Amino acid sequence: MINLIPQLSEISILPILFIFIFCFYWIYSFFIVYHLVRFGIGTKPKFIAFIFMMGSLLLFTAFVYAAVSTNWEDLLSRVFDASSIFLQSY
């Protein structure tokens, strides 16, 4: 069979999972902010929605920075080395 799109066979699940989590997180945040602003009476729910959105943006930015600056190969090699300790039978 001819592979018409060779890049499709090389797609990793991690970027797809990251995009899914990213979209779910921002849609969830939007729904919370929307309902606080739309159905809140007065200025207090709008202020709470603003604080929530700024905190959400700050935490998301910190997560992305931490994920980008992490040495994943070293971290995963340590995790798998530590898991071999628990798999040994006595």
PDB file with SEQRES, HELIX, SHEET and CRYST1 records, atoms N, CA, C and O in Angstrom:
SEQRES   1 A   90  MET ILE ASN LEU ILE PRO GLN LEU SER GLU ILE SER ILE          
SEQRES   2 A   90  LEU PRO ILE LEU PHE ILE PHE ILE PHE CYS PHE TYR TRP          
SEQRES   3 A   90  ILE TYR SER PHE PHE ILE VAL TYR HIS LEU VAL ARG PHE          
SEQRES   4 A   90  GLY ILE GLY THR LYS PRO LYS PHE ILE ALA PHE ILE PHE          
SEQRES   5 A   90  MET MET GLY SER LEU LEU LEU PHE THR ALA PHE VAL TYR          
SEQRES   6 A   90  ALA ALA VAL SER THR ASN TRP GLU ASP LEU LEU SER ARG          
SEQRES   7 A   90  VAL PHE ASP ALA SER SER ILE PHE LEU GLN SER TYR              
HELIX    1 AA1 PRO A    6  GLU A   10  5                                   5    
HELIX    2 AA2 ILE A   13  PHE A   39  1                                  27    
HELIX    3 AA3 LYS A   44  SER A   69  1                                  26    
HELIX    4 AA4 TRP A   72  LEU A   87  1                                  16    
CRYST1    1.000    1.000    1.000  90.00  90.00  90.00 P 1           1          
ATOM      1  N   MET A   1       0.834  -1.170   0.000  1.00  0.00           N  
ATOM      2  CA  MET A   1       0.000   0.000   0.000  1.00  0.00           C  
ATOM      3  C   MET A   1       0.885   1.241   0.000  1.00  0.00           C  
ATOM      4  O   MET A   1       1.916   1.275   0.672  1.00  0.00           O  
ATOM      5  N   ILE A   2       0.491   2.230  -0.734  1.00  0.00           N  
ATOM      6  CA  ILE A   2       1.271   3.460  -0.854  1.00  0.00           C  
ATOM      7  C   ILE A   2       0.900   4.392   0.296  1.00  0.00           C  
ATOM      8  O   ILE A   2      -0.274   4.648   0.564  1.00  0.00           O  
ATOM      9  N   ASN A   3       1.925   4.883   0.959  1.00  0.00           N  
ATOM     10  CA  ASN A   3       1.709   5.832   2.044  1.00  0.00           C  
ATOM     11  C   ASN A   3       1.726   7.234   1.450  1.00  0.00           C  
ATOM     12  O   ASN A   3       2.788   7.774   1.143  1.00  0.00           O  
ATOM     13  N   LEU A   4       0.547   7.816   1.292  1.00  0.00           N  
ATOM     14  CA  LEU A   4       0.452   9.126   0.658  1.00  0.00           C  
ATOM     15  C   LEU A   4       0.888  10.254   1.583  1.00  0.00           C  
ATOM     16  O   LEU A   4       1.393  11.275   1.116  1.00  0.00           O  
ATOM     17  N   ILE A   5       0.703  10.085   2.870  1.00  0.00           N  
ATOM     18  CA  ILE A   5       1.092  11.123   3.824  1.00  0.00           C  
ATOM     19  C   ILE A   5       2.044  10.492   4.841  1.00  0.00           C  
ATOM     20  O   ILE A   5       1.598   9.994   5.875  1.00  0.00           O  
ATOM     21  N   PRO A   6       3.340  10.507   4.561  1.00  0.00           N  
ATOM     22  CA  PRO A   6       4.272   9.833   5.471  1.00  0.00           C  
ATOM     23  C   PRO A   6       4.369  10.511   6.839  1.00  0.00           C  
ATOM     24  O   PRO A   6       4.725   9.856   7.819  1.00  0.00           O  
ATOM     25  N   GLN A   7       4.061  11.799   6.926  1.00  0.00           N  
ATOM     26  CA  GLN A   7       4.148  12.494   8.203  1.00  0.00           C  
ATOM     27  C   GLN A   7       3.092  11.998   9.189  1.00  0.00           C  
ATOM     28  O   GLN A   7       3.291  12.084  10.401  1.00  0.00           O  
ATOM     29  N   LEU A   8       1.981  11.486   8.687  1.00  0.00           N  
ATOM     30  CA  LEU A   8       0.919  11.026   9.568  1.00  0.00           C  
ATOM     31  C   LEU A   8       1.337   9.803  10.366  1.00  0.00           C  
ATOM     32  O   LEU A   8       0.880   9.616  11.493  1.00  0.00           O  
ATOM     33  N   SER A   9       2.188   8.978   9.805  1.00  0.00           N  
ATOM     34  CA  SER A   9       2.614   7.781  10.521  1.00  0.00           C  
ATOM     35  C   SER A   9       3.631   8.105  11.610  1.00  0.00           C  
ATOM     36  O   SER A   9       3.926   7.252  12.447  1.00  0.00           O  
ATOM     37  N   GLU A  10       4.168   9.315  11.613  1.00  0.00           N  
ATOM     38  CA  GLU A  10       5.184   9.703  12.586  1.00  0.00           C  
ATOM     39  C   GLU A  10       4.637  10.638  13.663  1.00  0.00           C  
ATOM     40  O   GLU A  10       5.418  11.181  14.444  1.00  0.00           O  
ATOM     41  N   ILE A  11       3.323  10.843  13.728  1.00  0.00           N  
ATOM     42  CA  ILE A  11       2.739  11.753  14.703  1.00  0.00           C  
ATOM     43  C   ILE A  11       2.809  11.122  16.090  1.00  0.00           C  
ATOM     44  O   ILE A  11       2.439   9.965  16.286  1.00  0.00           O  
ATOM     45  N   SER A  12       3.286  11.900  17.030  1.00  0.00           N  
ATOM     46  CA  SER A  12       3.372  11.442  18.411  1.00  0.00           C  
ATOM     47  C   SER A  12       2.074  11.774  19.143  1.00  0.00           C  
ATOM     48  O   SER A  12       1.372  12.718  18.782  1.00  0.00           O  
ATOM     49  N   ILE A  13       1.770  11.006  20.152  1.00  0.00           N  
ATOM     50  CA  ILE A  13       0.548  11.227  20.927  1.00  0.00           C  
ATOM     51  C   ILE A  13       0.707  12.411  21.885  1.00  0.00           C  
ATOM     52  O   ILE A  13      -0.295  13.020  22.262  1.00  0.00           O  
ATOM     53  N   LEU A  14       1.922  12.753  22.285  1.00  0.00           N  
ATOM     54  CA  LEU A  14       2.121  13.826  23.255  1.00  0.00           C  
ATOM     55  C   LEU A  14       1.651  15.193  22.758  1.00  0.00           C  
ATOM     56  O   LEU A  14       0.959  15.885  23.504  1.00  0.00           O  
ATOM     57  N   PRO A  15       1.989  15.618  21.540  1.00  0.00           N  
ATOM     58  CA  PRO A  15       1.458  16.916  21.089  1.00  0.00           C  
ATOM     59  C   PRO A  15      -0.064  16.927  20.974  1.00  0.00           C  
ATOM     60  O   PRO A  15      -0.703  17.940  21.259  1.00  0.00           O  
ATOM     61  N   ILE A  16      -0.636  15.813  20.562  1.00  0.00           N  
ATOM     62  CA  ILE A  16      -2.096  15.741  20.459  1.00  0.00           C  
ATOM     63  C   ILE A  16      -2.713  15.827  21.852  1.00  0.00           C  
ATOM     64  O   ILE A  16      -3.714  16.517  22.047  1.00  0.00           O  
ATOM     65  N   LEU A  17      -2.128  15.137  22.812  1.00  0.00           N  
ATOM     66  CA  LEU A  17      -2.614  15.190  24.186  1.00  0.00           C  
ATOM     67  C   LEU A  17      -2.467  16.592  24.764  1.00  0.00           C  
ATOM     68  O   LEU A  17      -3.366  17.073  25.453  1.00  0.00           O  
ATOM     69  N   PHE A  18      -1.355  17.248  24.493  1.00  0.00           N  
ATOM     70  CA  PHE A  18      -1.135  18.616  24.969  1.00  0.00           C  
ATOM     71  C   PHE A  18      -2.176  19.565  24.388  1.00  0.00           C  
ATOM     72  O   PHE A  18      -2.725  20.395  25.112  1.00  0.00           O  
ATOM     73  N   ILE A  19      -2.451  19.456  23.102  1.00  0.00           N  
ATOM     74  CA  ILE A  19      -3.445  20.323  22.462  1.00  0.00           C  
ATOM     75  C   ILE A  19      -4.829  20.063  23.045  1.00  0.00           C  
ATOM     76  O   ILE A  19      -5.587  21.006  23.273  1.00  0.00           O  
ATOM     77  N   PHE A  20      -5.167  18.806  23.289  1.00  0.00           N  
ATOM     78  CA  PHE A  20      -6.465  18.472  23.879  1.00  0.00           C  
ATOM     79  C   PHE A  20      -6.601  19.063  25.281  1.00  0.00           C  
ATOM     80  O   PHE A  20      -7.630  19.656  25.606  1.00  0.00           O  
ATOM     81  N   ILE A  21      -5.570  18.904  26.113  1.00  0.00           N  
ATOM     82  CA  ILE A  21      -5.611  19.455  27.469  1.00  0.00           C  
ATOM     83  C   ILE A  21      -5.665  20.974  27.425  1.00  0.00           C  
ATOM     84  O   ILE A  21      -6.395  21.593  28.200  1.00  0.00           O  
ATOM     85  N   PHE A  22      -4.900  21.577  26.526  1.00  0.00           N  
ATOM     86  CA  PHE A  22      -4.900  23.033  26.365  1.00  0.00           C  
ATOM     87  C   PHE A  22      -6.296  23.538  26.013  1.00  0.00           C  
ATOM     88  O   PHE A  22      -6.781  24.488  26.629  1.00  0.00           O  
ATOM     89  N   CYS A  23      -6.936  22.926  25.046  1.00  0.00           N  
ATOM     90  CA  CYS A  23      -8.283  23.351  24.627  1.00  0.00           C  
ATOM     91  C   CYS A  23      -9.302  23.118  25.740  1.00  0.00           C  
ATOM     92  O   CYS A  23     -10.136  23.983  26.004  1.00  0.00           O  
ATOM     93  N   PHE A  24      -9.243  21.966  26.388  1.00  0.00           N  
ATOM     94  CA  PHE A  24     -10.178  21.672  27.477  1.00  0.00           C  
ATOM     95  C   PHE A  24     -10.019  22.682  28.601  1.00  0.00           C  
ATOM     96  O   PHE A  24     -11.017  23.164  29.137  1.00  0.00           O  
ATOM     97  N   TYR A  25      -8.794  23.011  28.969  1.00  0.00           N  
ATOM     98  CA  TYR A  25      -8.529  23.948  30.062  1.00  0.00           C  
ATOM     99  C   TYR A  25      -9.095  25.328  29.754  1.00  0.00           C  
ATOM    100  O   TYR A  25      -9.748  25.929  30.606  1.00  0.00           O  
ATOM    101  N   TRP A  26      -8.856  25.833  28.561  1.00  0.00           N  
ATOM    102  CA  TRP A  26      -9.322  27.179  28.237  1.00  0.00           C  
ATOM    103  C   TRP A  26     -10.824  27.223  28.019  1.00  0.00           C  
ATOM    104  O   TRP A  26     -11.441  28.240  28.334  1.00  0.00           O  
ATOM    105  N   ILE A  27     -11.436  26.188  27.504  1.00  0.00           N  
ATOM    106  CA  ILE A  27     -12.900  26.161  27.375  1.00  0.00           C  
ATOM    107  C   ILE A  27     -13.526  26.104  28.764  1.00  0.00           C  
ATOM    108  O   ILE A  27     -14.507  26.798  29.029  1.00  0.00           O  
ATOM    109  N   TYR A  28     -12.976  25.295  29.637  1.00  0.00           N  
ATOM    110  CA  TYR A  28     -13.472  25.204  31.011  1.00  0.00           C  
ATOM    111  C   TYR A  28     -13.341  26.556  31.719  1.00  0.00           C  
ATOM    112  O   TYR A  28     -14.273  26.997  32.391  1.00  0.00           O  
ATOM    113  N   SER A  29     -12.192  27.209  31.571  1.00  0.00           N  
ATOM    114  CA  SER A  29     -11.997  28.528  32.172  1.00  0.00           C  
ATOM    115  C   SER A  29     -12.972  29.543  31.599  1.00  0.00           C  
ATOM    116  O   SER A  29     -13.522  30.362  32.334  1.00  0.00           O  
ATOM    117  N   PHE A  30     -13.187  29.492  30.296  1.00  0.00           N  
ATOM    118  CA  PHE A  30     -14.121  30.424  29.673  1.00  0.00           C  
ATOM    119  C   PHE A  30     -15.528  30.231  30.217  1.00  0.00           C  
ATOM    120  O   PHE A  30     -16.215  31.212  30.500  1.00  0.00           O  
ATOM    121  N   PHE A  31     -15.970  28.984  30.369  1.00  0.00           N  
ATOM    122  CA  PHE A  31     -17.316  28.737  30.888  1.00  0.00           C  
ATOM    123  C   PHE A  31     -17.477  29.288  32.305  1.00  0.00           C  
ATOM    124  O   PHE A  31     -18.515  29.862  32.633  1.00  0.00           O  
ATOM    125  N   ILE A  32     -16.465  29.117  33.137  1.00  0.00           N  
ATOM    126  CA  ILE A  32     -16.547  29.647  34.495  1.00  0.00           C  
ATOM    127  C   ILE A  32     -16.631  31.165  34.465  1.00  0.00           C  
ATOM    128  O   ILE A  32     -17.489  31.754  35.123  1.00  0.00           O  
ATOM    129  N   VAL A  33     -15.745  31.802  33.703  1.00  0.00           N  
ATOM    130  CA  VAL A  33     -15.748  33.266  33.629  1.00  0.00           C  
ATOM    131  C   VAL A  33     -17.047  33.765  33.015  1.00  0.00           C  
ATOM    132  O   VAL A  33     -17.625  34.734  33.507  1.00  0.00           O  
ATOM    133  N   TYR A  34     -17.509  33.134  31.966  1.00  0.00           N  
ATOM    134  CA  TYR A  34     -18.747  33.560  31.307  1.00  0.00           C  
ATOM    135  C   TYR A  34     -19.933  33.500  32.263  1.00  0.00           C  
ATOM    136  O   TYR A  34     -20.726  34.439  32.333  1.00  0.00           O  
ATOM    137  N   HIS A  35     -20.053  32.406  32.993  1.00  0.00           N  
ATOM    138  CA  HIS A  35     -21.197  32.281  33.888  1.00  0.00           C  
ATOM    139  C   HIS A  35     -21.097  33.221  35.083  1.00  0.00           C  
ATOM    140  O   HIS A  35     -22.120  33.699  35.574  1.00  0.00           O  
ATOM    141  N   LEU A  36     -19.894  33.493  35.558  1.00  0.00           N  
ATOM    142  CA  LEU A  36     -19.754  34.467  36.638  1.00  0.00           C  
ATOM    143  C   LEU A  36     -20.126  35.870  36.169  1.00  0.00           C  
ATOM    144  O   LEU A  36     -20.772  36.619  36.902  1.00  0.00           O  
ATOM    145  N   VAL A  37     -19.724  36.225  34.958  1.00  0.00           N  
ATOM    146  CA  VAL A  37     -20.020  37.561  34.441  1.00  0.00           C  
ATOM    147  C   VAL A  37     -21.477  37.670  34.007  1.00  0.00           C  
ATOM    148  O   VAL A  37     -22.124  38.680  34.285  1.00  0.00           O  
ATOM    149  N   ARG A  38     -21.993  36.679  33.347  1.00  0.00           N  
ATOM    150  CA  ARG A  38     -23.341  36.749  32.773  1.00  0.00           C  
ATOM    151  C   ARG A  38     -24.428  36.683  33.823  1.00  0.00           C  
ATOM    152  O   ARG A  38     -25.389  37.450  33.760  1.00  0.00           O  
ATOM    153  N   PHE A  39     -24.302  35.795  34.776  1.00  0.00           N  
ATOM    154  CA  PHE A  39     -25.385  35.579  35.724  1.00  0.00           C  
ATOM    155  C   PHE A  39     -25.126  36.198  37.094  1.00  0.00           C  
ATOM    156  O   PHE A  39     -25.939  36.047  38.005  1.00  0.00           O  
ATOM    157  N   GLY A  40     -24.007  36.889  37.245  1.00  0.00           N  
ATOM    158  CA  GLY A  40     -23.733  37.539  38.521  1.00  0.00           C  
ATOM    159  C   GLY A  40     -24.438  38.883  38.614  1.00  0.00           C  
ATOM    160  O   GLY A  40     -24.604  39.575  37.610  1.00  0.00           O  
ATOM    161  N   ILE A  41     -24.848  39.246  39.807  1.00  0.00           N  
ATOM    162  CA  ILE A  41     -25.517  40.520  40.034  1.00  0.00           C  
ATOM    163  C   ILE A  41     -24.514  41.450  40.701  1.00  0.00           C  
ATOM    164  O   ILE A  41     -23.906  41.102  41.713  1.00  0.00           O  
ATOM    165  N   GLY A  42     -24.350  42.623  40.130  1.00  0.00           N  
ATOM    166  CA  GLY A  42     -23.420  43.601  40.681  1.00  0.00           C  
ATOM    167  C   GLY A  42     -22.026  43.430  40.105  1.00  0.00           C  
ATOM    168  O   GLY A  42     -21.826  42.758  39.094  1.00  0.00           O  
ATOM    169  N   THR A  43     -21.066  44.058  40.778  1.00  0.00           N  
ATOM    170  CA  THR A  43     -19.687  44.045  40.272  1.00  0.00           C  
ATOM    171  C   THR A  43     -18.834  42.948  40.908  1.00  0.00           C  
ATOM    172  O   THR A  43     -17.782  42.602  40.371  1.00  0.00           O  
ATOM    173  N   LYS A  44     -19.265  42.403  42.029  1.00  0.00           N  
ATOM    174  CA  LYS A  44     -18.444  41.395  42.720  1.00  0.00           C  
ATOM    175  C   LYS A  44     -18.185  40.144  41.865  1.00  0.00           C  
ATOM    176  O   LYS A  44     -17.034  39.715  41.790  1.00  0.00           O  
ATOM    177  N   PRO A  45     -19.188  39.537  41.221  1.00  0.00           N  
ATOM    178  CA  PRO A  45     -18.889  38.368  40.375  1.00  0.00           C  
ATOM    179  C   PRO A  45     -17.967  38.706  39.200  1.00  0.00           C  
ATOM    180  O   PRO A  45     -17.160  37.875  38.785  1.00  0.00           O  
ATOM    181  N   LYS A  46     -18.086  39.907  38.674  1.00  0.00           N  
ATOM    182  CA  LYS A  46     -17.209  40.303  37.570  1.00  0.00           C  
ATOM    183  C   LYS A  46     -15.764  40.435  38.050  1.00  0.00           C  
ATOM    184  O   LYS A  46     -14.831  40.067  37.336  1.00  0.00           O  
ATOM    185  N   PHE A  47     -15.585  40.960  39.258  1.00  0.00           N  
ATOM    186  CA  PHE A  47     -14.247  41.073  39.826  1.00  0.00           C  
ATOM    187  C   PHE A  47     -13.666  39.686  40.116  1.00  0.00           C  
ATOM    188  O   PHE A  47     -12.490  39.435  39.854  1.00  0.00           O  
ATOM    189  N   ILE A  48     -14.491  38.794  40.654  1.00  0.00           N  
ATOM    190  CA  ILE A  48     -14.043  37.421  40.918  1.00  0.00           C  
ATOM    191  C   ILE A  48     -13.676  36.725  39.608  1.00  0.00           C  
ATOM    192  O   ILE A  48     -12.688  35.994  39.549  1.00  0.00           O  
ATOM    193  N   ALA A  49     -14.468  36.950  38.562  1.00  0.00           N  
ATOM    194  CA  ALA A  49     -14.166  36.362  37.255  1.00  0.00           C  
ATOM    195  C   ALA A  49     -12.850  36.899  36.712  1.00  0.00           C  
ATOM    196  O   ALA A  49     -12.069  36.149  36.127  1.00  0.00           O  
ATOM    197  N   PHE A  50     -12.598  38.189  36.899  1.00  0.00           N  
ATOM    198  CA  PHE A  50     -11.346  38.786  36.436  1.00  0.00           C  
ATOM    199  C   PHE A  50     -10.156  38.186  37.184  1.00  0.00           C  
ATOM    200  O   PHE A  50      -9.147  37.839  36.570  1.00  0.00           O  
ATOM    201  N   ILE A  51     -10.272  38.063  38.507  1.00  0.00           N  
ATOM    202  CA  ILE A  51      -9.195  37.471  39.310  1.00  0.00           C  
ATOM    203  C   ILE A  51      -8.957  36.017  38.901  1.00  0.00           C  
ATOM    204  O   ILE A  51      -7.811  35.586  38.780  1.00  0.00           O  
ATOM    205  N   PHE A  52     -10.037  35.261  38.688  1.00  0.00           N  
ATOM    206  CA  PHE A  52      -9.911  33.866  38.266  1.00  0.00           C  
ATOM    207  C   PHE A  52      -9.198  33.772  36.920  1.00  0.00           C  
ATOM    208  O   PHE A  52      -8.315  32.933  36.743  1.00  0.00           O  
ATOM    209  N   MET A  53      -9.576  34.626  35.976  1.00  0.00           N  
ATOM    210  CA  MET A  53      -8.978  34.558  34.638  1.00  0.00           C  
ATOM    211  C   MET A  53      -7.499  34.937  34.678  1.00  0.00           C  
ATOM    212  O   MET A  53      -6.685  34.310  34.000  1.00  0.00           O  
ATOM    213  N   MET A  54      -7.142  35.951  35.460  1.00  0.00           N  
ATOM    214  CA  MET A  54      -5.734  36.339  35.561  1.00  0.00           C  
ATOM    215  C   MET A  54      -4.919  35.228  36.249  1.00  0.00           C  
ATOM    216  O   MET A  54      -3.799  34.930  35.832  1.00  0.00           O  
ATOM    217  N   GLY A  55      -5.478  34.626  37.290  1.00  0.00           N  
ATOM    218  CA  GLY A  55      -4.791  33.513  37.947  1.00  0.00           C  
ATOM    219  C   GLY A  55      -4.645  32.318  37.027  1.00  0.00           C  
ATOM    220  O   GLY A  55      -3.618  31.640  37.026  1.00  0.00           O  
ATOM    221  N   SER A  56      -5.679  32.068  36.249  1.00  0.00           N  
ATOM    222  CA  SER A  56      -5.641  30.972  35.291  1.00  0.00           C  
ATOM    223  C   SER A  56      -4.566  31.217  34.236  1.00  0.00           C  
ATOM    224  O   SER A  56      -3.822  30.305  33.876  1.00  0.00           O  
ATOM    225  N   LEU A  57      -4.490  32.432  33.749  1.00  0.00           N  
ATOM    226  CA  LEU A  57      -3.473  32.781  32.754  1.00  0.00           C  
ATOM    227  C   LEU A  57      -2.074  32.670  33.348  1.00  0.00           C  
ATOM    228  O   LEU A  57      -1.157  32.176  32.691  1.00  0.00           O  
ATOM    229  N   LEU A  58      -1.907  33.123  34.580  1.00  0.00           N  
ATOM    230  CA  LEU A  58      -0.604  33.050  35.240  1.00  0.00           C  
ATOM    231  C   LEU A  58      -0.170  31.600  35.459  1.00  0.00           C  
ATOM    232  O   LEU A  58       0.978  31.250  35.183  1.00  0.00           O  
ATOM    233  N   LEU A  59      -1.077  30.757  35.952  1.00  0.00           N  
ATOM    234  CA  LEU A  59      -0.737  29.353  36.168  1.00  0.00           C  
ATOM    235  C   LEU A  59      -0.446  28.626  34.864  1.00  0.00           C  
ATOM    236  O   LEU A  59       0.454  27.789  34.800  1.00  0.00           O  
ATOM    237  N   PHE A  60      -1.209  28.949  33.825  1.00  0.00           N  
ATOM    238  CA  PHE A  60      -0.968  28.311  32.537  1.00  0.00           C  
ATOM    239  C   PHE A  60       0.396  28.712  31.983  1.00  0.00           C  
ATOM    240  O   PHE A  60       1.123  27.872  31.452  1.00  0.00           O  
ATOM    241  N   THR A  61       0.743  29.988  32.104  1.00  0.00           N  
ATOM    242  CA  THR A  61       2.046  30.461  31.634  1.00  0.00           C  
ATOM    243  C   THR A  61       3.176  29.788  32.415  1.00  0.00           C  
ATOM    244  O   THR A  61       4.184  29.393  31.830  1.00  0.00           O  
ATOM    245  N   ALA A  62       3.010  29.659  33.729  1.00  0.00           N  
ATOM    246  CA  ALA A  62       4.027  28.988  34.545  1.00  0.00           C  
ATOM    247  C   ALA A  62       4.165  27.522  34.151  1.00  0.00           C  
ATOM    248  O   ALA A  62       5.276  26.995  34.106  1.00  0.00           O  
ATOM    249  N   PHE A  63       3.044  26.858  33.863  1.00  0.00           N  
ATOM    250  CA  PHE A  63       3.083  25.460  33.444  1.00  0.00           C  
ATOM    251  C   PHE A  63       3.813  25.307  32.111  1.00  0.00           C  
ATOM    252  O   PHE A  63       4.650  24.417  31.962  1.00  0.00           O  
ATOM    253  N   VAL A  64       3.504  26.163  31.152  1.00  0.00           N  
ATOM    254  CA  VAL A  64       4.156  26.073  29.841  1.00  0.00           C  
ATOM    255  C   VAL A  64       5.648  26.328  29.982  1.00  0.00           C  
ATOM    256  O   VAL A  64       6.451  25.627  29.366  1.00  0.00           O  
ATOM    257  N   TYR A  65       6.038  27.322  30.785  1.00  0.00           N  
ATOM    258  CA  TYR A  65       7.454  27.609  30.992  1.00  0.00           C  
ATOM    259  C   TYR A  65       8.156  26.414  31.642  1.00  0.00           C  
ATOM    260  O   TYR A  65       9.257  26.040  31.237  1.00  0.00           O  
ATOM    261  N   ALA A  66       7.517  25.821  32.648  1.00  0.00           N  
ATOM    262  CA  ALA A  66       8.118  24.664  33.318  1.00  0.00           C  
ATOM    263  C   ALA A  66       8.224  23.471  32.378  1.00  0.00           C  
ATOM    264  O   ALA A  66       9.216  22.743  32.406  1.00  0.00           O  
ATOM    265  N   ALA A  67       7.207  23.267  31.546  1.00  0.00           N  
ATOM    266  CA  ALA A  67       7.228  22.136  30.619  1.00  0.00           C  
ATOM    267  C   ALA A  67       8.301  22.311  29.556  1.00  0.00           C  
ATOM    268  O   ALA A  67       8.937  21.340  29.146  1.00  0.00           O  
ATOM    269  N   VAL A  68       8.503  23.538  29.110  1.00  0.00           N  
ATOM    270  CA  VAL A  68       9.505  23.791  28.070  1.00  0.00           C  
ATOM    271  C   VAL A  68      10.916  23.692  28.640  1.00  0.00           C  
ATOM    272  O   VAL A  68      11.821  23.210  27.959  1.00  0.00           O  
ATOM    273  N   SER A  69      11.115  24.140  29.873  1.00  0.00           N  
ATOM    274  CA  SER A  69      12.465  24.161  30.432  1.00  0.00           C  
ATOM    275  C   SER A  69      12.875  22.846  31.102  1.00  0.00           C  
ATOM    276  O   SER A  69      13.999  22.736  31.592  1.00  0.00           O  
ATOM    277  N   THR A  70      11.997  21.861  31.130  1.00  0.00           N  
ATOM    278  CA  THR A  70      12.311  20.574  31.752  1.00  0.00           C  
ATOM    279  C   THR A  70      13.101  19.692  30.791  1.00  0.00           C  
ATOM    280  O   THR A  70      12.789  19.610  29.603  1.00  0.00           O  
ATOM    281  N   ASN A  71      14.120  19.040  31.320  1.00  0.00           N  
ATOM    282  CA  ASN A  71      14.884  18.071  30.547  1.00  0.00           C  
ATOM    283  C   ASN A  71      14.154  16.731  30.666  1.00  0.00           C  
ATOM    284  O   ASN A  71      14.381  15.973  31.609  1.00  0.00           O  
ATOM    285  N   TRP A  72      13.283  16.450  29.706  1.00  0.00           N  
ATOM    286  CA  TRP A  72      12.399  15.287  29.792  1.00  0.00           C  
ATOM    287  C   TRP A  72      13.156  13.971  29.703  1.00  0.00           C  
ATOM    288  O   TRP A  72      12.768  12.997  30.349  1.00  0.00           O  
ATOM    289  N   GLU A  73      14.221  13.919  28.924  1.00  0.00           N  
ATOM    290  CA  GLU A  73      14.972  12.670  28.788  1.00  0.00           C  
ATOM    291  C   GLU A  73      15.601  12.264  30.121  1.00  0.00           C  
ATOM    292  O   GLU A  73      15.553  11.097  30.510  1.00  0.00           O  
ATOM    293  N   ASP A  74      16.185  13.233  30.811  1.00  0.00           N  
ATOM    294  CA  ASP A  74      16.799  12.944  32.106  1.00  0.00           C  
ATOM    295  C   ASP A  74      15.738  12.556  33.134  1.00  0.00           C  
ATOM    296  O   ASP A  74      15.932  11.614  33.903  1.00  0.00           O  
ATOM    297  N   LEU A  75      14.626  13.274  33.148  1.00  0.00           N  
ATOM    298  CA  LEU A  75      13.555  12.992  34.101  1.00  0.00           C  
ATOM    299  C   LEU A  75      12.954  11.604  33.878  1.00  0.00           C  
ATOM    300  O   LEU A  75      12.749  10.853  34.832  1.00  0.00           O  
ATOM    301  N   LEU A  76      12.676  11.270  32.630  1.00  0.00           N  
ATOM    302  CA  LEU A  76      12.085   9.962  32.341  1.00  0.00           C  
ATOM    303  C   LEU A  76      13.054   8.822  32.611  1.00  0.00           C  
ATOM    304  O   LEU A  76      12.641   7.749  33.052  1.00  0.00           O  
ATOM    305  N   SER A  77      14.346   9.042  32.349  1.00  0.00           N  
ATOM    306  CA  SER A  77      15.311   7.983  32.640  1.00  0.00           C  
ATOM    307  C   SER A  77      15.400   7.736  34.144  1.00  0.00           C  
ATOM    308  O   SER A  77      15.569   6.594  34.571  1.00  0.00           O  
ATOM    309  N   ARG A  78      15.290   8.785  34.945  1.00  0.00           N  
ATOM    310  CA  ARG A  78      15.305   8.608  36.402  1.00  0.00           C  
ATOM    311  C   ARG A  78      14.038   7.912  36.885  1.00  0.00           C  
ATOM    312  O   ARG A  78      14.097   7.083  37.793  1.00  0.00           O  
ATOM    313  N   VAL A  79      12.907   8.236  36.297  1.00  0.00           N  
ATOM    314  CA  VAL A  79      11.650   7.600  36.701  1.00  0.00           C  
ATOM    315  C   VAL A  79      11.691   6.111  36.394  1.00  0.00           C  
ATOM    316  O   VAL A  79      11.318   5.292  37.233  1.00  0.00           O  
ATOM    317  N   PHE A  80      12.143   5.757  35.198  1.00  0.00           N  
ATOM    318  CA  PHE A  80      12.186   4.346  34.840  1.00  0.00           C  
ATOM    319  C   PHE A  80      13.249   3.601  35.632  1.00  0.00           C  
ATOM    320  O   PHE A  80      13.070   2.417  35.917  1.00  0.00           O  
ATOM    321  N   ASP A  81      14.355   4.255  36.000  1.00  0.00           N  
ATOM    322  CA  ASP A  81      15.352   3.612  36.853  1.00  0.00           C  
ATOM    323  C   ASP A  81      14.780   3.357  38.244  1.00  0.00           C  
ATOM    324  O   ASP A  81      15.042   2.310  38.837  1.00  0.00           O  
ATOM    325  N   ALA A  82      14.009   4.293  38.765  1.00  0.00           N  
ATOM    326  CA  ALA A  82      13.414   4.124  40.091  1.00  0.00           C  
ATOM    327  C   ALA A  82      12.322   3.059  40.072  1.00  0.00           C  
ATOM    328  O   ALA A  82      12.127   2.361  41.068  1.00  0.00           O  
ATOM    329  N   SER A  83      11.617   2.925  38.969  1.00  0.00           N  
ATOM    330  CA  SER A  83      10.551   1.922  38.914  1.00  0.00           C  
ATOM    331  C   SER A  83      11.118   0.508  38.922  1.00  0.00           C  
ATOM    332  O   SER A  83      10.429  -0.426  39.332  1.00  0.00           O  
ATOM    333  N   SER A  84      12.351   0.333  38.480  1.00  0.00           N  
ATOM    334  CA  SER A  84      12.943  -1.003  38.496  1.00  0.00           C  
ATOM    335  C   SER A  84      13.201  -1.483  39.922  1.00  0.00           C  
ATOM    336  O   SER A  84      13.288  -2.688  40.161  1.00  0.00           O  
ATOM    337  N   ILE A  85      13.322  -0.564  40.860  1.00  0.00           N  
ATOM    338  CA  ILE A  85      13.512  -0.939  42.264  1.00  0.00           C  
ATOM    339  C   ILE A  85      12.272  -1.655  42.781  1.00  0.00           C  
ATOM    340  O   ILE A  85      12.374  -2.649  43.500  1.00  0.00           O  
ATOM    341  N   PHE A  86      11.093  -1.141  42.409  1.00  0.00           N  
ATOM    342  CA  PHE A  86       9.844  -1.713  42.898  1.00  0.00           C  
ATOM    343  C   PHE A  86       9.467  -3.000  42.171  1.00  0.00           C  
ATOM    344  O   PHE A  86       8.666  -3.781  42.683  1.00  0.00           O  
ATOM    345  N   LEU A  87      10.022  -3.230  41.005  1.00  0.00           N  
ATOM    346  CA  LEU A  87       9.666  -4.410  40.228  1.00  0.00           C  
ATOM    347  C   LEU A  87      10.515  -5.633  40.569  1.00  0.00           C  
ATOM    348  O   LEU A  87      10.240  -6.734  40.092  1.00  0.00           O  
ATOM    349  N   GLN A  88      11.539  -5.445  41.388  1.00  0.00           N  
ATOM    350  CA  GLN A  88      12.385  -6.575  41.755  1.00  0.00           C  
ATOM    351  C   GLN A  88      11.622  -7.494  42.698  1.00  0.00           C  
ATOM    352  O   GLN A  88      10.928  -7.035  43.604  1.00  0.00           O  
ATOM    353  N   SER A  89      11.757  -8.775  42.477  1.00  0.00           N  
ATOM    354  CA  SER A  89      11.110  -9.737  43.383  1.00  0.00           C  
ATOM    355  C   SER A  89      12.129 -10.211  44.406  1.00  0.00           C  
ATOM    356  O   SER A  89      13.308 -10.380  44.093  1.00  0.00           O  
ATOM    357  N   TYR A  90      11.673 -10.420  45.610  1.00  0.00           N  
ATOM    358  CA  TYR A  90      12.578 -10.827  46.691  1.00  0.00           C  
ATOM    359  C   TYR A  90      12.460 -12.287  46.971  1.00  0.00           C  
ATOM    360  O   TYR A  90      13.148 -12.804  47.852  1.00  0.00           O  
TER     361      TYR A  90                                                      
END                                                                             
